[in-house]
Amino acid sequence: MASTFSNLGLILMATGEDSGTWGYKTNVNIQRIDFAMDGIAELTITGSTTLAFSTNSDTTTYTQEAGRAGILVLSGTPGAIPTITVPNIEKQYLVNNTMSTSATFTAGTGASTVTVGAGAKTIIYVDGSDEVIEGISATNPGGSDTQVQFNSSGSFGGSANLTWDGSNIQIGAQGDLRLADGDSSNYIAIQAPTTVGSNVTLTLPDTAGSADQALVTNGSGVLSWSTISGGASWQAVITADPANAVAGNGYFCNTTGGAFTVTLPTTATIGDFISFIDYAGTFDTNNLTIGRNGHNIQGSAADLTVATERAGFTLVYVDSTQGWLLQNN
């Protein structure tokens, strides 16, 4: 019975065969196993290359073939990206590509390929049953200190515009922080202005806030939720002085039962405002008087009498000289 051969091309001698040469062939097998496990094939690549491998070699003399090696070290300057064809057997290789160009590995016609980047180290696995080839990269980090690593054409890359110092991540050169929508077709981006005079840190509030609230700052970058009124806080209809008007309020004044006076606040600061509306259209018969309470109104030290039917107006405080000024009338 003739010898047969294993996946790695090892000689499988039949019973009673190879009298006188059994030991030689056994040594060949041991050397082939040793080379397949951790042997190094140093290859100077000048172009596309098919690695040597004798599938059925019934020999008593060991020959080192690159296709059996456990480790492939590529060097040389091939110019164009070379294609390295490995034997279509079930095997794995550790590839160390020391070239300045990448290399493409395949197991033959119709097989898929793996690209090993320049300077990369990759484990390649070949499934001899259907010429499938796969690779697991183990390249050295790209970039420099603090740079975040990313996949750059099959190798590690690093960018000076994306860094991590152990506590903070920074996107440089006015780059965006982009939050994509459900299908990633569009995004919302947050971006710094072109020029920042000094560092700014915004600290978010620790709650979700309430409906219709807006974020406001304390002047030091600490944000909190605040209710924005957008105008006067209108009060229930009044028929008499509400124990002095309050800045920021609006008053519906009903003088149907007789004229009355609304007294302004005792103190006021610039920007304070108070609004008044003739509720029943009776200011012309029963006047509304605005008591100045020590402040000027329209620059005059006199109360304001309103005698216009359906009048609606706002008083805004400016200073002690002009006092309360009419915003509209």
C-alpha atoms as one frame of an Amber mdcrd trajectory, in Angstrom:
protein
   0.000   0.000   0.000   1.390   3.407  -1.003   1.883   6.335   1.342  -0.800
   8.993   1.754  -0.445  12.623   2.832  -1.941  14.897   5.515  -3.308  18.447
   5.206   0.219  19.807   5.778   1.720  17.352   3.298   3.096  15.024   5.968
   4.007  11.542   4.712   1.622   8.926   6.114   3.429   5.644   5.561   1.433
   2.461   5.123   1.987  -0.656   7.247   5.162  -2.465   6.226   6.187   0.261
   3.809   9.468   2.151   3.464  11.808  -0.403   4.944  15.165   1.293   5.355
  13.770   4.810   4.687  11.200   5.036   7.484  13.508   7.083   9.728  14.422
   9.535   6.958  10.778  10.213   6.137   9.924  10.558   9.832  12.598  13.240
  10.159  11.145  15.049   7.126   7.733  14.991   8.781   9.107  16.344  12.063
  10.911  19.164  10.258   7.780  20.029   8.289   5.725  20.122  11.520   8.321
  22.286  13.250   8.452  24.758  10.351   4.642  24.891  10.134   4.325  25.705
  13.838   6.912  28.430  14.326   9.216  28.485  11.327   9.966  31.873   9.789
   9.986  32.434   6.052  11.699  35.724   5.265  10.443  36.806   1.843  11.867
  39.614  -0.282   8.861  40.662  -2.341   9.421  42.165  -5.784   5.930  41.494
  -7.148   3.062  39.036  -6.904   4.287  35.729  -5.453   2.971  32.185  -5.017
   4.398  30.517  -1.911   6.030  27.132  -2.512   4.228  24.080  -1.149   4.509
  20.458  -2.303   1.211  18.737  -1.560   2.339  15.142  -2.157   6.094  14.944
  -1.744   7.178  11.408  -0.743  10.791  12.312  -0.073  13.536  11.385   2.354
  15.128  14.834   2.078  13.631  17.875   3.822  13.167  21.020   1.727  12.040
  24.257   3.359   9.011  25.693   1.545   7.535  29.102   2.387   3.976  27.823
   2.049   4.485  25.654   5.156   5.924  28.413   7.368   4.196  29.502  10.544
   5.456  33.066  10.226   5.812  35.097   7.038   8.021  38.196   7.143   7.655
  40.415   4.089  10.291  42.899   2.984  11.248  44.582  -0.264   9.964  47.373
  -2.480   7.527  45.862  -4.990   6.092  49.202  -6.127   2.500  48.152  -6.845
   0.568  46.247  -4.193   1.627  42.585  -4.610  -0.672  39.566  -4.359   0.691
  36.751  -2.183  -0.915  33.373  -2.942  -0.751  30.865  -0.076  -1.564  27.136
  -0.338  -5.264  26.294  -0.262  -5.003  24.108   2.815  -6.473  24.505   6.289
  -3.772  26.583   7.947  -3.019  29.859   9.663  -0.106  32.240   9.176   1.289
  35.082  11.241   2.204  37.790   8.728   4.621  40.594   9.551   4.590  43.105
   6.700   7.677  45.280   7.098   7.247  46.811   3.623   6.215  50.405   3.023
   3.286  49.140   0.940   0.394  46.850   1.764   0.083  43.284   0.444  -2.964
  41.300  -0.666  -3.244  37.641   0.389  -5.354  35.024  -1.382  -5.647  31.234
  -1.435  -6.101  31.008  -5.185  -8.547  31.781  -7.974 -12.009  32.632  -6.640
 -10.873  32.971  -3.041 -11.583  36.049  -0.982  -8.643  38.246  -0.042  -7.102
  39.917   2.984  -5.099  43.133   2.756  -2.245  43.478   5.233  -1.313  47.118
   5.636   2.197  48.523   5.528   3.923  47.835   8.830   1.027  45.666  10.008
   1.045  42.295  11.746  -1.908  40.036  10.910  -3.050  36.476  11.564  -4.404
  34.913   8.370  -6.590  31.807   8.428  -7.214  29.725   5.291 -10.081  27.230
   5.055  -8.868  24.749   2.476 -12.334  23.338   1.753 -13.696  26.365  -0.066
 -10.791  28.808  -0.381 -11.983  31.165   2.303  -9.329  33.443   3.746  -9.763
  35.667   6.767  -7.469  37.966   8.707  -7.197  39.319  12.244  -5.038  42.426
  12.463  -2.674  43.111  15.314  -1.064  46.312  14.099   0.820  48.779  16.219
  -1.107  51.913  17.269  -1.013  54.794  14.824  -0.645  58.481  15.623   1.119
  59.773  18.726   0.548  60.240  22.464  -3.064  60.974  23.586  -4.490  60.477
  20.070  -7.604  58.291  19.812  -7.066  55.242  17.560  -9.365  54.406  14.644
  -9.513  52.086  11.635  -7.551  53.738   8.833  -7.782  51.532   5.700  -7.300
  48.321   7.648  -4.657  49.711  10.010  -4.685  51.738  13.193  -4.661  55.499
  12.686  -4.492  58.516  14.959  -5.486  62.161  14.536  -4.142  65.212  16.323
  -7.713  66.556  16.154  -9.115  63.723  18.314  -7.279  63.294  21.609  -7.830
  61.824  25.082  -5.695  62.912  28.040  -7.084  60.393  30.512  -9.870  62.682
  31.707 -11.013  64.755  28.727 -11.660  64.114  25.056 -11.007  66.979  22.639
 -12.171  67.493  19.051  -9.761  69.983  17.524  -9.855  72.477  14.641 -13.493
  73.471  15.190 -14.658  69.900  14.487 -18.260  68.833  15.107 -19.755  66.591
  17.741 -22.423  64.990  15.529 -25.555  63.228  16.789 -27.127  61.274  13.918
 -30.822  60.551  13.401 -32.397  57.084  13.281 -30.999  56.046   9.897 -27.878
  58.243  10.150 -28.898  60.176   7.038 -28.759  63.517   8.868 -27.314  64.799
  12.104 -27.320  67.616  14.642 -23.849  69.040  15.277 -22.381  71.029  18.163
 -19.441  73.222  17.193 -17.221  75.783  18.904 -16.994  79.331  17.469 -14.094
  80.215  15.199 -12.293  82.079  17.992 -12.614  81.507  21.748 -11.035  84.163
  23.957 -10.601  81.798  26.913 -11.684  78.304  27.893 -15.423  77.905  28.538
 -16.952  75.005  30.485 -20.723  74.566  30.536 -22.054  72.445  33.392 -25.450
  70.929  32.656 -28.256  70.863  35.271 -28.935  67.597  37.111 -32.665  67.508
  36.263 -34.786  67.486  33.093 -36.576  70.720  34.060 -40.232  71.486  33.421
 -42.249  72.178  30.288 -41.457  75.482  28.530 -38.389  76.196  30.687 -35.136
  77.431  29.153 -31.472  77.011  30.113 -29.871  80.049  31.725 -26.326  80.555
  32.993 -25.129  81.945  36.293 -22.353  83.803  34.443 -19.763  81.135  35.292
 -21.010  78.427  32.935 -23.274  76.630  35.420 -26.587  76.080  33.623 -30.007
  75.750  35.236 -33.620  75.634  34.133 -35.646  78.851  34.309 -39.223  79.763
  33.449 -39.350  82.550  30.856 -42.590  84.501  31.153 -42.277  86.417  27.900
 -44.363  89.390  29.221 -46.514  90.659  32.062 -48.042  88.315  34.608 -51.701
  89.273  34.257 -53.783  89.514  37.425 -57.500  89.143  38.058 -59.690  92.191
  37.350 -59.284  94.909  40.001 -61.726  97.637  41.130 -59.390  99.281  43.686
 -55.712  99.762  44.432 -54.139  96.282  44.947 -52.001  97.624  47.822 -49.478
  99.048  45.317 -48.817  97.626  41.871 -46.020  95.026  41.479 -43.351  95.252
  38.760 -43.863  92.634  36.061 -47.637  92.429  36.600 -50.451  93.435  34.299
 -53.768  94.817  35.630 -57.268  94.799  34.114 -58.783  97.904  35.735 -62.588
  98.098  36.042 -63.760 101.657  36.927 -67.470 100.940  36.320 -68.202 101.465
  40.023 -66.150 104.653  40.254 -62.722 106.138  39.643 -59.808 104.786  41.696
 -56.033 105.065  41.999 -53.385 102.389  41.472 -50.179 103.253  43.316 -46.786
 102.455  41.798 -44.165 100.450  43.778 -42.138 102.224  46.447 -38.832 101.206
  44.824 -37.952 100.533  41.197 -34.966  99.600  39.051 -34.290 100.141  35.376
 -36.355  97.816  33.187 -39.172  97.280  35.702 -42.534  97.444  33.920 -46.236
  97.404  34.784 -49.150  97.144  32.310 -52.724  98.506  32.582 -55.871  97.952
  30.464 -59.320  99.589  30.648 -61.423  96.491  31.391 -64.934  97.941  30.805
 -64.217 100.935  28.567 -65.027 103.414  31.366 -61.777 105.339  31.836 -63.385
 108.319  30.019 -66.199 108.627  32.598 -64.466 107.207  35.669 -60.782 107.968
  35.347 -57.914 105.716  36.416 -55.172 107.506  38.330 -51.623 106.156  38.562
 -50.139 107.288  41.879 -46.472 108.080  41.404 -45.449 107.081  44.965 -42.453
 109.454  45.009 -41.289 108.679  41.475 -41.535 110.878  38.423 -43.859 109.807
  35.611 -42.773 110.929  32.166 -40.212 113.191  33.892 -42.914 114.995  35.910
 -43.476 114.875  39.665 -47.215 114.359  39.217 -49.671 111.469  39.202 -50.899
 110.214  35.828 -54.625 110.495  35.066 -55.918 108.219  32.320 -59.192 109.373
  30.721 -59.122 107.524  27.408 -61.742 104.829  26.817 -60.224 101.358  26.226
 -56.758 102.651  26.962 -54.031 100.054  27.278 -50.482 101.021  28.185 -47.257
  99.972  29.928 -45.030 102.022  32.219 -41.293 101.195  32.220 -38.920 102.571
  34.852 -35.652 104.127  33.646 -34.103 106.365  36.356 -34.876 108.958  39.033
 -34.955 111.808  36.493 -37.512 110.485  34.061 -38.952 107.864  36.385 -41.724
 105.773  34.747 -42.086 106.210  30.979 -44.982 105.216  28.742 -44.001 102.351
  26.478 -47.262 102.529  24.497 -50.592 104.308  24.815
